[in-house]
């Protein structure tokens, strides 16, 4: 019987060796994380017990916010105008940033402008971006006074830096073909920009503007904290008087408006980048749209 | 000449009133919003004239004072960012796996964790800082907690989206050979997203440093608390010194972070 069964000749199986040095790397990584964490915790006087009791403390506050104060006065007379003010600030701030960054980004693109110019404009963008909006507003306050105007300027200025960086990178990523075609057929420099560069980058850049608008809405919400206009001021007031239901209303309405604007804006972004529903978009366009998230 | 060789000019885009209507609507809204926030070109001109006068108050920065007073809060800023980034990213690791369709243990879990992450992300970090100041009192602890939430929300979003896009093959293979859910995910999905996790972690650390420099303005510790204190005394020269230091720190951290991330990915 046994001779009827043919044994299949397999090459000797060898289990792959486990990668070397795994334990040592893990140890080094653990030490590199734990030592700074302990140093920080000691410096800030934070203990494990305090850390673990924090969620309960927070829950206490959140519990007091429910149910939120949904009276007509709180919702429509106090909070809604402030939320709308935040929206206007974000919009005008984005417009300022879009306008200035649009022209500057051409000067910062390596395939358009000479190196000395790109170096200067690029570092200008980097320098602007290093000032958080709250800090900008803080510096501007004594010059321009309390109110929405200061917040608008702070957001506009910061947006020039962030949008300029993204837009110039989009311009650097274009296909050089159309540019060369217009150049070689004798097109002027402005024609090269208008017909060779602009059609390629405009969808991406407009998507960046919309994305920045979404971020700016969140920023303009908290700029009110230092008196630069927007819904933050209302939150500060309500928390100062420990009127938690009203603070809950402010938070809730901010979240709702931010979510609505996000939904609208990302739908428009998708439409701009991906084209009409049903039309196929090149995959690299989606990649460009996703990349924005990591700003 | 054959029909194929003859190139036809592409038809020009169809004319439509829609783009004009959209443009008019955008311009209209912009003008309305500009009025609402009190923005005008004339105002900007008068501000520029004012600015020169005010800059005299800001200049020169008070470095002598800064040398004495800034190092403590500056170290505190770093400590807040370090602790918040580490704790936030660690807590975010399991949550990101729960918030991805591919690796979530079940649908309900997926929806709950995903919406939780979405909602906490809509509330800006400064608002979290204010809420924690009310909940646990003034100081660096409130700032650390706010930034833990902030780090958690960003890492949760970035990592869960990365998990969504990994190759599901290894996970299927592990499951087919009888592995339970958690070990299967750990050995098949985890290695695929680990480089991204580290890169995101560095990016979040950079964001945390940036955020923790200004948290002090709402009383949540760090170098920003000097700004608020000195504003009360109208010591703009000292504010200028702090602003310059914050600028240098944020600028330097970003350059380092960009360099490290480029090396890593």
Boltz contact constraints between the chains, C-beta under 6 A:
constraints:
  - contact:
      token1: [A, 33]
      token2: [B, 86]
      max_distance: 6.0
  - contact:
      token1: [A, 36]
      token2: [B, 82]
      max_distance: 6.0
  - contact:
      token1: [A, 37]
      token2: [B, 83]
      max_distance: 6.0
  - contact:
      token1: [A, 37]
      token2: [B, 86]
      max_distance: 6.0
  - contact:
      token1: [A, 40]
      token2: [B, 79]
      max_distance: 6.0
  - contact:
      token1: [A, 40]
      token2: [B, 82]
      max_distance: 6.0
  - contact:
      token1: [A, 40]
      token2: [B, 83]
      max_distance: 6.0
  - contact:
      token1: [A, 41]
      token2: [B, 83]
      max_distance: 6.0
  - contact:
      token1: [A, 43]
      token2: [B, 79]
      max_distance: 6.0
  - contact:
      token1: [A, 44]
      token2: [B, 79]
      max_distance: 6.0
  - contact:
      token1: [A, 44]
      token2: [B, 140]
      max_distance: 6.0
  - contact:
      token1: [A, 46]
      token2: [B, 141]
      max_distance: 6.0
  - contact:
      token1: [A, 54]
      token2: [B, 145]
      max_distance: 6.0
  - contact:
      token1: [A, 57]
      token2: [B, 135]
      max_distance: 6.0
  - contact:
      token1: [A, 57]
      token2: [B, 136]
      max_distance: 6.0
  - contact:
      token1: [A, 58]
      token2: [B, 135]
      max_distance: 6.0
  - contact:
      token1: [A, 61]
      token2: [B, 134]
      max_distance: 6.0
  - contact:
      token1: [A, 61]
      token2: [B, 135]
      max_distance: 6.0
  - contact:
      token1: [A, 88]
      token2: [B, 33]
      max_distance: 6.0
  - contact:
      token1: [A, 88]
      token2: [B, 36]
      max_distance: 6.0
  - contact:
      token1: [A, 88]
      token2: [B, 37]
      max_distance: 6.0
  - contact:
      token1: [A, 89]
      token2: [B, 37]
      max_distance: 6.0
  - contact:
      token1: [A, 91]
      token2: [B, 33]
      max_distance: 6.0
  - contact:
      token1: [A, 92]
      token2: [B, 33]
      max_distance: 6.0
  - contact:
      token1: [A, 92]
      token2: [B, 34]
      max_distance: 6.0
  - contact:
      token1: [A, 92]
      token2: [B, 37]
      max_distance: 6.0
  - contact:
      token1: [A, 92]
      token2: [B, 39]
      max_distance: 6.0
  - contact:
      token1: [A, 95]
      token2: [B, 30]
      max_distance: 6.0
  - contact:
      token1: [A, 130]
      token2: [B, 247]
      max_distance: 6.0
  - contact:
      token1: [A, 130]
      token2: [B, 250]
      max_distance: 6.0
  - contact:
      token1: [A, 130]
      token2: [B, 251]
      max_distance: 6.0
  - contact:
      token1: [A, 132]
      token2: [B, 210]
      max_distance: 6.0
  - contact:
      token1: [A, 132]
      token2: [B, 214]
      max_distance: 6.0
  - contact:
      token1: [A, 134]
      token2: [B, 214]
      max_distance: 6.0
  - contact:
      token1: [A, 135]
      token2: [B, 214]
      max_distance: 6.0
  - contact:
      token1: [A, 142]
      token2: [B, 54]
      max_distance: 6.0
  - contact:
      token1: [A, 143]
      token2: [B, 50]
      max_distance: 6.0
  - contact:
      token1: [A, 143]
      token2: [B, 51]
      max_distance: 6.0
  - contact:
      token1: [A, 143]
      token2: [B, 54]
      max_distance: 6.0
  - contact:
      token1: [A, 144]
      token2: [B, 47]
      max_distance: 6.0
  - contact:
      token1: [A, 148]
      token2: [B, 37]
      max_distance: 6.0
  - contact:
      token1: [A, 149]
      token2: [B, 37]
      max_distance: 6.0
  - contact:
      token1: [A, 149]
      token2: [B, 38]
      max_distance: 6.0
  - contact:
      token1: [A, 149]
      token2: [B, 39]
      max_distance: 6.0
  - contact:
      token1: [A, 152]
      token2: [B, 37]
      max_distance: 6.0
  - contact:
      token1: [A, 152]
      token2: [B, 39]
      max_distance: 6.0
  - contact:
      token1: [A, 218]
      token2: [B, 124]
      max_distance: 6.0
  - contact:
      token1: [A, 221]
      token2: [B, 124]
      max_distance: 6.0
  - contact:
      token1: [A, 222]
      token2: [B, 124]
      max_distance: 6.0
  - contact:
      token1: [A, 222]
      token2: [B, 126]
      max_distance: 6.0
  - contact:
      token1: [A, 222]
      token2: [B, 127]
      max_distance: 6.0
  - contact:
      token1: [A, 225]
      token2: [B, 126]
      max_distance: 6.0
  - contact:
      token1: [A, 225]
      token2: [B, 218]
      max_distance: 6.0
  - contact:
      token1: [A, 226]
      token2: [B, 217]
      max_distance: 6.0
  - contact:
      token1: [A, 239]
      token2: [B, 134]
      max_distance: 6.0
  - contact:
      token1: [A, 255]
      token2: [B, 122]
      max_distance: 6.0
  - contact:
      token1: [A, 258]
      token2: [B, 122]
      max_distance: 6.0
